[in-house]
């Protein structure tokens, strides 16, 4: 079976080199004896997928992507353009969407993650007060919550555009949601999500603005090339379900899964100094049930000691790695997949 190659975003200033954020991963891939190829992320975002993949050789075979996050529709165009050149992304477009967007994975993880409801939107238009009132009622009508879209939060605008102290205060809900939608603008992904706020165990360390999930080179935190929309990590999406109380970071771990098996457990990219050893017993079965090949889960320990919660799920291709981690085993597993 052909060995998969790894796709990385090209450096916008030097298209023959990997983006500096991923240069160390590309170097490690080469050291492991595999090939890396480059794509134009800006062209992908602009809907010019054929142009974006023009440096990928014809007949390239199986491919993994490691890069900045993409909207699900753009990822589908990306996959189609590669297929036309004889390449095949090993994460299908439906698989990418299922792990990348909260409505795709929530049904599987319901009960193991904070209760959530969502309202699809047409562009950067906030839900109506009536729609928000219905969403609040579905969450029980009272208590604190956080606001995000299908992929990312605005955790760095915690009080302004993320945290709702009391759902019974519908005016406050509308205010926070409205500001969130305004700030996300054209980058709003899918719709508005309202999630129950939960308290997690916290560790000494730098101040944090709440808990975001897989940096999905996305909000968890994943890889977001824009850097300004959502997470603290350069790479992708989280759910900001933790809060900024006490000025300490939640004890959170990111777990990387390949074909239902955990291949790397490490700290969250926002707090690489905070190490945790989560119990994966329940999560393993849920990841297998989700059925996506390459995913991440961000897990946080409840403040009352009652166990671990899934804060976010993300597509592994666009989830960020914490600085200083040994990713050789992860990349070797992808190359051998």
ZIQUIUR-V59448 format. One record per pair of residues at least 12 apart in sequence whose C-alpha atoms are under 10 Angstrom apart, sorted by sequence separation. I is the first residue (numbers start at 1). J is the second residue. D is the distance in whole Angstrom. If there is no record, write none. Layout:
i:j:d
I:J:D
I:J:D
//
This chain:
i:j:d
9:21:9
10:22:9
11:23:9
26:38:10
39:51:9
40:52:4
41:53:9
79:91:9
119:131:8
146:158:9
161:173:10
164:176:7
180:192:9
199:211:10
218:230:8
219:231:5
220:232:9
221:233:5
222:234:7
223:235:2
224:236:5
253:265:7
254:266:5
255:267:8
265:277:8
266:278:10
297:309:10
298:310:6
299:311:6
300:312:10
8:21:10
9:22:8
10:23:9
39:52:5
40:53:7
79:92:8
80:93:9
103:116:9
118:131:10
119:132:8
146:159:10
148:161:9
163:176:7
164:177:9
197:210:10
198:211:10
218:231:7
219:232:8
220:233:8
221:234:8
222:235:4
223:236:3
224:237:8
253:266:6
254:267:6
255:268:9
265:278:9
297:310:7
298:311:5
299:312:7
8:22:7
9:23:10
38:52:9
39:53:5
40:54:9
75:89:10
79:93:7
102:116:9
103:117:9
118:132:9
147:161:7
148:162:7
161:175:8
162:176:6
163:177:9
178:192:10
197:211:10
217:231:9
218:232:10
219:233:8
221:235:6
222:236:2
223:237:7
252:266:9
253:267:5
254:268:5
283:297:9
297:311:7
298:312:5
299:313:9
8:23:9
38:53:8
39:54:8
40:55:9
78:93:9
102:117:10
103:118:8
117:132:10
119:134:10
146:161:9
147:162:5
148:163:9
160:175:8
161:176:5
162:177:8
177:192:8
215:230:9
216:231:9
218:233:8
219:234:9
220:235:8
221:236:5
222:237:5
252:267:6
253:268:5
254:269:8
297:312:6
298:313:6
37:53:9
38:54:9
39:55:7
63:79:10
76:92:8
77:93:9
102:118:9
119:135:8
146:162:5
147:163:6
160:176:6
161:177:7
177:193:9
215:231:7
217:233:7
218:234:8
219:235:8
220:236:6
221:237:4
222:238:7
251:267:9
252:268:6
253:269:9
283:299:9
296:312:8
297:313:5
298:314:8
8:25:9
38:55:7
39:56:7
75:92:9
76:93:5
103:120:10
117:134:10
118:135:7
145:162:8
146:163:5
147:164:8
159:176:8
160:177:9
161:178:8
162:179:9
177:194:9
214:231:9
215:232:8
216:233:9
217:234:6
218:235:5
219:236:4
220:237:4
221:238:5
251:268:9
252:269:10
296:313:6
297:314:6
8:26:7
18:36:9
37:55:8
38:56:7
75:93:6
76:94:8
117:135:6
145:163:6
146:164:6
158:176:10
160:178:10
161:179:5
162:180:7
212:230:9
213:231:9
215:233:6
216:234:9
217:235:3
218:236:1
219:237:1
220:238:3
221:239:9
250:268:10
252:270:10
253:271:9
262:280:9
295:313:7
296:314:5
297:315:9
6:25:10
7:26:9
18:37:9
19:38:9
37:56:6
63:82:9
74:93:9
75:94:10
116:135:9
117:136:8
144:163:8
145:164:5
146:165:8
157:176:10
160:179:7
161:180:5
212:231:7
214:233:9
215:234:8
216:235:5
217:236:3
218:237:3
219:238:3
220:239:6
221:240:10
252:271:8
253:272:9
280:299:9
295:314:6
296:315:6
297:316:9
6:26:8
17:37:9
18:38:7
19:39:10
36:56:10
37:57:9
62:82:10
73:93:8
76:96:9
116:136:10
117:137:10
144:164:6
145:165:7
160:180:8
161:181:8
211:231:9
212:232:8
215:235:5
216:236:3
217:237:7
218:238:7
219:239:7
220:240:8
251:271:9
252:272:10
278:298:10
279:299:9
294:314:9
295:315:5
296:316:5
16:37:10
17:38:8
18:39:9
19:40:10
61:82:9
62:83:10
72:93:7
73:94:10
75:96:8
76:97:9
117:138:7
143:164:9
144:165:4
145:166:7
146:167:10
161:182:9
173:194:9
211:232:10
212:233:9
214:235:9
215:236:4
216:237:4
217:238:10
219:240:8
249:270:9
250:271:9
253:274:8
254:275:10
278:299:7
294:315:6
295:316:4
296:317:9
16:38:8
18:40:10
19:41:10
60:82:9
61:83:9
72:94:8
75:97:9
116:138:9
117:139:7
143:165:7
144:166:5
145:167:7
157:179:10
158:180:10
161:183:8
209:231:10
214:236:7
215:237:4
216:238:7
249:271:7
252:274:7
253:275:7
254:276:9
262:284:8
277:299:10
278:300:8
279:301:10
293:315:9
294:316:5
295:317:8
296:318:9
297:319:10
6:29:8
15:38:8
16:39:10
37:60:9
59:82:9
60:83:9
72:95:10
115:138:10
116:139:7
142:165:9
143:166:5
144:167:6
157:180:9
161:184:10
209:232:9
213:236:9
214:237:5
215:238:6
251:274:7
252:275:8
253:276:6
254:277:10
255:278:9
260:283:10
261:284:7
276:299:9
278:301:8
292:315:8
293:316:9
294:317:7
295:318:9
296:319:7
5:29:9
6:30:10
15:39:8
45:69:9
58:82:9
59:83:9
61:85:9
62:86:9
63:87:7
64:88:8
65:89:7
72:96:7
73:97:9
115:139:7
142:166:6
143:167:5
144:168:9
208:232:9
212:236:10
213:237:6
214:238:5
215:239:9
250:274:9
251:275:7
252:276:7
253:277:7
254:278:9
260:284:7
261:285:10
276:300:9
277:301:10
292:316:10
295:319:8
296:320:10
15:40:8
45:70:7
49:74:8
53:78:8
57:82:10
58:83:10
59:84:9
60:85:8
61:86:6
62:87:6
63:88:6
64:89:6
65:90:9
71:96:10
72:97:6
115:140:10
141:166:9
142:167:5
143:168:7
154:179:10
212:237:7
213:238:3
214:239:8
249:274:8
251:276:7
252:277:9
253:278:7
255:280:9
260:285:8
262:287:10
276:301:9
283:308:9
37:63:9
39:65:10
41:67:8
42:68:10
44:70:8
45:71:8
47:73:9
48:74:9
49:75:9
52:78:8
53:79:10
56:82:8
58:84:9
59:85:6
60:86:6
61:87:4
62:88:5
63:89:5
64:90:6
65:91:9
70:96:10
71:97:8
72:98:9
141:167:6
142:168:5
143:169:10
147:173:9
154:180:7
157:183:10
212:238:4
213:239:5
251:277:10
252:278:8
260:286:9
261:287:9
282:308:9
283:309:9
287:313:9
10:37:9
11:38:9
36:63:9
37:64:10
38:65:10
41:68:7
44:71:10
47:74:7
49:76:9
50:77:9
54:81:9
58:85:5
59:86:4
60:87:5
61:88:6
62:89:6
63:90:6
64:91:7
70:97:10
140:167:9
141:168:6
142:169:8
146:173:9
153:180:8
154:181:10
167:194:10
211:238:7
212:239:4
213:240:7
251:278:10
257:284:9
260:287:6
261:288:8
282:309:10
283:310:8
6:34:8
7:35:9
8:36:7
9:37:9
10:38:5
11:39:9
12:40:8
36:64:9
37:65:9
39:67:9
41:69:9
45:73:10
46:74:8
47:75:10
49:77:6
50:78:8
53:81:7
54:82:9
57:85:7
58:86:6
59:87:6
60:88:8
61:89:8
62:90:6
63:91:9
72:100:8
121:149:10
139:167:9
140:168:9
141:169:9
142:170:10
145:173:9
149:177:10
211:239:7
212:240:4
213:241:8
259:287:9
260:288:5
279:307:8
280:308:9
5:34:6
6:35:6
7:36:6
8:37:6
9:38:6
10:39:6
11:40:8
12:41:9
36:65:10
41:70:9
45:74:7
48:77:9
49:78:5
52:81:9
53:82:7
56:85:8
57:86:8
58:87:7
59:88:9
61:90:10
62:91:10
71:100:9
72:101:8
116:145:9
118:147:10
120:149:9
141:170:9
147:176:8
148:177:8
154:183:8
167:196:9
210:239:9
211:240:4
212:241:6
213:242:10
258:287:10
259:288:7
260:289:8
278:307:9
279:308:7
3:33:10
4:34:8
5:35:5
6:36:5
7:37:5
8:38:5
9:39:5
10:40:6
11:41:9
12:42:8
36:66:10
44:74:7
45:75:9
47:77:8
48:78:9
49:79:9
50:80:9
51:81:9
52:82:10
56:86:10
57:87:9
70:100:9
71:101:9
115:145:10
116:146:9
118:148:9
119:149:9
120:150:9
137:167:9
146:176:9
147:177:7
154:184:8
164:194:9
210:240:5
211:241:5
212:242:8
257:287:8
258:288:10
260:290:9
268:298:7
278:308:7
279:309:10
3:34:7
4:35:8
5:36:6
6:37:6
7:38:6
8:39:6
9:40:6
10:41:7
44:75:8
47:78:9
49:80:8
50:81:5
54:85:9
56:87:9
69:100:9
114:145:10
116:147:10
118:149:8
119:150:10
136:167:6
137:168:9
146:177:9
149:180:9
153:184:9
163:194:10
164:195:10
209:240:8
210:241:6
211:242:4
212:243:9
257:288:9
260:291:8
265:296:10
267:298:9
268:299:9
278:309:9
3:35:9
4:36:9
5:37:7
6:38:8
7:39:7
8:40:9
9:41:6
10:42:9
45:77:10
49:81:6
50:82:8
53:85:9
118:150:8
135:167:10
136:168:8
148:180:8
149:181:9
152:184:9
162:194:9
163:195:10
164:196:10
165:197:9
209:241:10
210:242:5
211:243:6
259:291:8
260:292:8
261:293:9
262:294:10
264:296:9
265:297:10
266:298:10
267:299:10
268:300:10
8:41:9
9:42:9
44:77:8
45:78:10
48:81:9
49:82:9
136:169:10
147:180:8
148:181:9
164:197:9
209:242:8
210:243:4
211:244:8
221:254:10
259:292:7
260:293:7
261:294:9
262:295:10
265:298:10
44:78:7
50:84:9
133:167:9
136:170:8
147:181:10
163:197:8
208:242:9
209:243:6
210:244:5
220:254:9
235:269:9
258:292:8
259:293:5
260:294:8
261:295:10
262:296:9
9:44:10
50:85:9
132:167:10
133:168:9
149:184:9
152:187:10
153:188:10
208:243:8
209:244:5
210:245:8
233:268:9
234:269:9
257:292:9
258:293:6
259:294:6
260:295:9
262:297:10
133:169:10
148:184:10
152:188:8
208:244:6
209:245:8
233:269:6
234:270:9
257:293:8
258:294:5
259:295:9
41:78:10
133:170:7
136:173:9
151:188:9
152:189:8
207:244:8
208:245:9
210:247:9
232:269:9
233:270:6
257:294:6
258:295:7
132:170:8
133:171:10
149:187:10
150:188:8
151:189:6
207:245:9
208:246:9
209:247:8
210:248:9
211:249:8
212:250:10
232:270:6
233:271:10
256:294:7
257:295:5
258:296:9
16:55:9
39:78:10
149:188:6
150:189:6
151:190:8
153:192:10
187:226:10
207:246:8
208:247:6
209:248:9
210:249:8
211:250:7
213:252:9
214:253:10
215:254:9
231:270:9
256:295:6
257:296:6
15:55:10
26:66:9
130:170:10
133:173:9
148:188:9
149:189:6
150:190:6
151:191:9
152:192:10
153:193:9
202:242:9
207:247:5
208:248:6
209:249:8
210:250:8
211:251:10
212:252:10
213:253:10
214:254:7
255:295:8
256:296:5
257:297:8
294:334:9
25:66:9
129:170:8
132:173:8
133:174:9
148:189:9
149:190:7
150:191:6
151:192:10
152:193:10
188:229:9
200:241:9
201:242:9
206:247:7
207:248:5
208:249:5
209:250:10
211:252:9
213:254:9
214:255:9
255:296:5
256:297:7
10:52:10
129:171:8
132:174:7
149:191:5
150:192:7
151:193:9
187:229:7
199:241:8
200:242:6
204:246:10
205:247:8
206:248:6
207:249:6
208:250:8
214:256:10
254:296:7
255:297:5
256:298:9
9:52:9
148:191:8
149:192:5
150:193:6
187:230:10
197:240:9
198:241:6
199:242:6
200:243:9
202:245:9
203:246:10
204:247:9
205:248:6
206:249:7
207:250:10
254:297:6
255:298:6
22:66:8
129:173:9
130:174:10
148:192:6
149:193:5
150:194:10
184:228:9
185:229:9
195:239:8
197:241:6
198:242:6
199:243:7
202:246:8
203:247:10
204:248:6
205:249:6
253:297:8
254:298:4
255:299:8
293:337:10
10:55:10
22:67:7
129:174:7
132:177:9
147:192:7
148:193:5
149:194:8
183:228:10
184:229:7
194:239:10
195:240:9
196:241:7
197:242:6
198:243:8
199:244:10
202:247:9
203:248:6
204:249:7
205:250:9
253:298:6
254:299:6
7:53:10
21:67:9
22:68:9
102:148:10
104:150:9
128:174:8
147:193:6
148:194:7
163:209:10
183:229:8
184:230:8
193:239:9
195:241:7
196:242:10
197:243:7
199:245:9
202:248:6
203:249:6
204:250:9
252:298:7
253:299:5
254:300:9
21:68:10
102:149:8
103:150:7
127:174:8
146:193:8
147:194:5
148:195:8
162:209:10
163:210:9
183:230:10
201:248:9
202:249:5
203:250:6
204:251:9
221:268:8
222:269:9
252:299:5
253:300:7
19:67:9
101:149:9
102:150:5
103:151:10
126:174:9
146:194:6
147:195:6
162:210:9
201:249:9
202:250:4
203:251:6
220:268:9
221:269:7
251:299:8
252:300:4
253:301:9
7:56:9
18:67:10
19:68:10
101:150:5
102:151:7
145:194:7
146:195:5
147:196:9
200:249:9
201:250:6
202:251:5
203:252:9
220:269:9
221:270:8
250:299:10
251:300:6
252:301:7
272:321:9
273:322:9
100:150:8
101:151:5
102:152:10
127:177:8
128:178:10
145:195:5
146:196:6
147:197:10
158:208:10
159:209:9
180:230:10
200:250:6
201:251:6
202:252:9
220:270:10
250:300:7
251:301:6
269:319:9
270:320:10
272:322:6
273:323:10
100:151:7
101:152:9
126:177:7
127:178:8
144:195:9
145:196:4
146:197:6
158:209:6
199:250:9
200:251:7
201:252:9
250:301:8
251:302:9
269:320:7
270:321:10
271:322:8
272:323:7
273:324:10
99:151:10
100:152:10
126:178:6
144:196:6
145:197:4
146:198:9
156:208:9
157:209:8
158:210:7
200:252:9
250:302:9
251:303:9
268:320:9
269:321:6
270:322:7
271:323:9
272:324:8
125:178:8
126:179:9
143:196:8
144:197:5
145:198:8
155:208:9
156:209:6
215:268:8
250:303:9
268:321:8
269:322:4
270:323:9
272:325:8
124:178:10
126:180:9
127:181:9
142:196:10
143:197:8
144:198:8
155:209:6
156:210:8
214:268:8
215:269:7
267:321:9
268:322:6
269:323:7
5:60:8
126:181:6
139:194:8
154:209:9
155:210:6
213:268:8
214:269:9
215:270:9
253:308:10
266:321:9
267:322:7
268:323:10
269:324:10
4:60:9
5:61:8
6:62:9
7:63:7
8:64:9
9:65:9
124:180:10
125:181:7
126:182:8
139:195:8
140:196:10
154:210:10
155:211:8
212:268:9
213:269:10
252:308:9
254:310:10
266:322:8
267:323:10
269:325:10
3:60:10
4:61:7
5:62:7
6:63:6
7:64:6
8:65:6
9:66:8
10:67:9
124:181:6
125:182:8
139:196:7
153:210:10
155:212:7
211:268:10
213:270:10
252:309:9
253:310:10
254:311:10
2:60:9
3:61:8
4:62:5
5:63:5
6:64:5
7:65:5
8:66:5
9:67:6
123:181:9
124:182:7
135:193:9
136:194:8
153:211:9
154:212:9
212:270:9
242:300:9
252:310:10
253:311:10
254:312:9
255:313:10
256:314:9
257:315:10
258:316:9
267:325:9
2:61:7
3:62:7
4:63:5
5:64:6
6:65:6
7:66:6
8:67:6
9:68:7
124:183:9
135:194:8
136:195:10
153:212:7
211:270:9
239:298:10
241:300:10
252:311:9
254:313:10
256:315:9
257:316:8
266:325:7
1:61:10
2:62:7
3:63:9
4:64:7
5:65:9
6:66:7
7:67:8
8:68:9
121:181:10
124:184:7
125:185:9
132:192:10
136:196:10
152:212:8
153:213:9
238:298:9
242:302:10
256:316:7
265:325:10
266:326:9
1:62:9
6:67:10
124:185:5
125:186:10
152:213:8
255:316:10
264:325:10
266:327:10
123:185:8
124:186:6
132:194:9
151:213:9
152:214:9
208:270:9
264:326:9
123:186:7
124:187:8
125:188:9
151:214:9
152:215:9
208:271:9
256:319:9
264:327:8
123:187:9
124:188:6
127:191:9
146:210:9
148:212:10
151:215:9
152:216:9
155:219:9
206:270:10
207:271:10
263:327:10
264:328:10
123:188:7
124:189:9
126:191:9
127:192:8
151:216:8
153:218:10
154:219:9
206:271:8
254:319:9
256:321:10
264:329:7
265:330:10
122:188:10
123:189:8
124:190:10
125:191:9
126:192:8
152:218:7
153:219:7
205:271:8
254:320:10
263:329:7
264:330:6
121:188:9
122:189:10
123:190:8
124:191:9
125:192:10
151:218:7
152:219:4
153:220:9
206:273:10
254:321:9
263:330:6
264:331:10
121:189:9
122:190:8
123:191:8
124:192:10
151:219:6
152:220:7
153:221:10
162:230:10
203:271:10
205:273:8
254:322:9
262:330:9
263:331:9
120:189:9
121:190:6
122:191:8
150:219:9
151:220:8
152:221:8
204:273:10
205:274:8
241:310:10
242:311:9
263:332:10
264:333:10
120:190:6
121:191:5
149:219:10
151:221:10
152:222:9
203:273:10
204:274:8
241:311:7
263:333:8
119:190:9
120:191:4
121:192:7
148:219:9
151:222:9
203:274:7
240:311:8
241:312:9
263:334:10
118:190:9
119:191:6
120:192:6
152:224:10
156:228:10
202:274:10
203:275:9
239:311:7
240:312:9
258:330:9
118:191:7
119:192:5
120:193:9
156:229:9
157:230:9
238:311:8
239:312:6
257:330:9
118:192:6
119:193:6
154:228:9
155:229:10
156:230:7
222:296:10
238:312:6
239:313:9
256:330:8
117:192:8
118:193:4
119:194:9
154:229:7
155:230:6
156:231:8
237:312:8
238:313:8
258:333:8
117:193:6
118:194:6
153:229:8
154:230:5
155:231:7
156:232:8
220:296:9
237:313:9
238:314:8
258:334:8
116:193:7
117:194:5
118:195:9
152:229:8
153:230:5
154:231:7
155:232:8
162:239:10
163:240:9
220:297:9
221:298:9
237:314:7
116:194:6
117:195:7
152:230:5
153:231:7
154:232:9
162:240:8
163:241:9
220:298:7
236:314:9
237:315:10
259:337:9
115:194:9
116:195:4
117:196:9
151:230:9
152:231:7
153:232:10
162:241:10
163:242:10
236:315:9
258:337:8
71:151:9
114:194:10
115:195:6
116:196:6
151:231:10
163:243:8
216:296:9
114:195:6
115:196:5
116:197:10
149:230:9
162:243:9
163:244:9
214:295:9
215:296:9
236:317:10
237:318:9
238:319:10
5:87:10
7:89:9
69:151:10
113:195:9
114:196:6
115:197:9
148:230:9
158:240:9
214:296:7
236:318:6
237:319:8
4:87:10
6:89:10
113:196:9
114:197:7
115:198:10
155:238:9
213:296:9
214:297:7
215:298:9
235:318:7
236:319:6
237:320:9
4:88:9
5:89:10
114:198:7
152:236:8
153:237:7
154:238:9
155:239:8
156:240:9
159:243:10
213:297:8
214:298:6
235:319:6
236:320:7
4:89:9
113:198:10
151:236:8
152:237:5
153:238:6
154:239:9
155:240:6
158:243:8
159:244:9
213:298:6
214:299:9
234:319:10
235:320:5
4:90:9
151:237:5
152:238:5
153:239:6
154:240:8
155:241:9
158:244:8
212:298:8
213:299:8
233:319:10
234:320:7
235:321:8
103:190:9
150:237:9
151:238:7
152:239:6
153:240:6
155:242:10
211:298:10
213:300:10
233:320:7
234:321:10
101:189:8
102:190:10
103:191:10
149:237:10
150:238:9
151:239:8
152:240:8
153:241:9
155:243:9
156:244:10
233:321:9
101:190:8
148:237:10
149:238:10
150:239:9
155:244:9
211:300:9
233:322:9
103:193:9
148:238:9
149:239:8
102:193:8
148:239:7
220:311:8
221:312:9
147:239:8
148:240:8
220:312:6
222:314:8
146:239:8
147:240:8
148:241:10
219:312:9
220:313:7
221:314:9
222:315:9
146:240:7
147:241:9
219:313:10
220:314:7
222:316:9
223:317:9
224:318:8
145:240:10
146:241:6
219:314:9
220:315:10
222:317:9
223:318:6
224:319:9
145:241:8
146:242:9
216:312:10
218:314:8
222:318:6
223:319:6
224:320:9
145:242:10
146:243:9
213:310:9
214:311:8
215:312:9
216:313:9
217:314:9
218:315:9
221:318:9
222:319:4
223:320:6
145:243:10
202:300:9
213:311:6
214:312:6
215:313:10
216:314:6
217:315:9
218:316:10
220:318:10
221:319:7
222:320:5
223:321:9
201:300:8
202:301:8
212:311:7
213:312:4
214:313:6
215:314:8
216:315:7
217:316:9
218:317:10
219:318:10
220:319:7
221:320:6
222:321:8
200:300:6
201:301:6
202:302:9
211:311:8
212:312:7
213:313:7
214:314:5
215:315:10
216:316:8
217:317:8
218:318:6
219:319:8
220:320:8
221:321:9
199:300:9
200:301:6
201:302:5
202:303:8
211:312:9
213:314:8
214:315:8
215:316:10
216:317:8
217:318:4
218:319:6
219:320:10
199:301:9
200:302:4
201:303:4
214:316:9
216:318:5
217:319:5
218:320:8
199:302:6
200:303:4
201:304:8
215:318:8
216:319:4
217:320:5
198:302:8
199:303:6
200:304:8
201:305:8
214:318:9
215:319:5
216:320:6
217:321:9
198:303:9
199:304:8
200:305:9
214:319:6
215:320:5
216:321:10
213:319:9
214:320:7
215:321:8
200:307:10
201:308:10
214:321:10
215:322:10
200:308:9
200:309:9
198:309:9
198:311:10
100:214:9
71:187:9
100:216:8
71:188:10
72:189:9
99:216:10
101:218:10
71:189:7
72:190:10
100:218:8
71:190:9
100:219:9
100:220:10
100:222:10
114:239:10
114:241:8
113:241:10
102:237:10
100:236:9
101:237:9
102:238:10
100:237:8
102:239:9
69:215:9
70:216:9
68:215:10
69:216:6
70:217:9
71:218:10
68:216:8
69:217:5
70:218:9
67:216:9
68:217:5
69:218:6
67:217:7
68:218:7
69:219:9
66:217:9
67:218:10
69:222:7
70:223:9
68:222:8
69:223:5
70:224:8
67:222:9
68:223:5
69:224:6
70:225:9
67:223:7
68:224:5
69:225:7
66:223:9
67:224:9
68:225:6
69:226:10
67:225:9
68:226:9
151:312:9
151:313:10
151:314:9
68:234:8
69:235:7
70:236:9
68:235:6
69:236:6
67:235:8
68:236:7
69:237:8
67:236:9
112:282:8
112:283:8
109:282:10
109:283:8
112:286:9
109:285:10
110:286:10
108:285:10
109:286:6
108:286:6
109:287:8
108:287:8
108:288:10
109:289:9
105:286:10
108:289:7
109:290:9
105:287:9
108:290:6
42:225:9
107:290:9
108:291:10
41:225:9
105:289:10
106:290:10
105:290:7
104:290:9
113:299:9
105:292:10
112:299:10
113:300:10
99:287:10
99:290:8
98:290:8
99:291:9
98:291:9
99:292:7
98:292:8
99:293:10
95:290:9
97:292:10
99:294:9
100:295:9
112:307:10
113:308:9
114:309:8
95:291:8
96:292:8
99:295:7
100:296:10
112:308:8
113:309:5
114:310:8
95:292:5
96:293:9
98:295:10
99:296:8
112:309:6
113:310:5
114:311:7
94:292:9
95:293:8
96:294:9
99:297:10
111:309:9
112:310:6
113:311:6
114:312:10
95:294:9
96:295:9
111:310:9
112:311:9
113:312:8
92:292:9
95:295:10
109:309:10
110:310:9
113:313:10
91:292:8
92:293:9
109:310:8
21:223:9
91:293:7
109:311:10
90:293:8
91:294:7
109:312:10
21:225:10
90:294:9
91:295:10
109:313:9
106:312:9
105:312:9
106:313:9
105:313:7
104:313:10
105:314:9
102:312:8
101:312:10
102:313:8
100:312:9
101:313:8
102:314:9
21:234:8
99:312:9
100:313:7
101:314:8
21:235:9
99:313:6
100:314:5
101:315:9
98:313:9
99:314:5
100:315:5
9:225:10
98:314:9
99:315:5
100:316:9
97:314:9
98:315:8
99:316:8
100:317:10
96:314:9
97:315:8
100:318:9
96:315:6
100:319:9
95:315:8
96:316:9
96:317:9
96:318:10
91:315:9
91:316:9
91:317:8
64:294:9
90:334:10
69:315:9
90:337:9
69:317:8
70:318:8
67:316:10
68:317:8
69:318:5
66:316:8
67:317:7
68:318:6
69:319:8
65:316:9
66:317:5
67:318:5
68:319:8
69:320:10
64:316:10
65:317:5
66:318:6
67:319:8
68:320:9
64:317:7
65:318:8
66:319:8
67:320:9
66:320:9
64:334:8
63:334:10
64:335:9
63:335:9
62:335:10
64:337:10
62:337:10
25:321:10
32:328:8
31:328:9
32:329:10
34:331:10
22:320:10
28:326:10
29:327:10
34:332:9
21:320:10
22:321:10
28:327:8
29:328:8
32:331:8
33:332:9
28:328:7
32:332:7
35:335:9
34:335:7
25:327:8
29:331:7
33:335:9
34:336:10
24:327:10
25:328:9
28:331:8
29:332:8
32:335:9
28:332:9
26:331:10
29:334:10
25:331:8
29:335:8
8:317:10
7:317:10
6:331:9
6:334:9
5:334:9
6:335:8
4:334:8
5:335:7
3:334:9
4:335:6
3:335:6
4:336:8
2:335:10
3:336:7
4:337:8
2:336:9
3:337:8
1:336:10
2:337:10
1:337:10
//
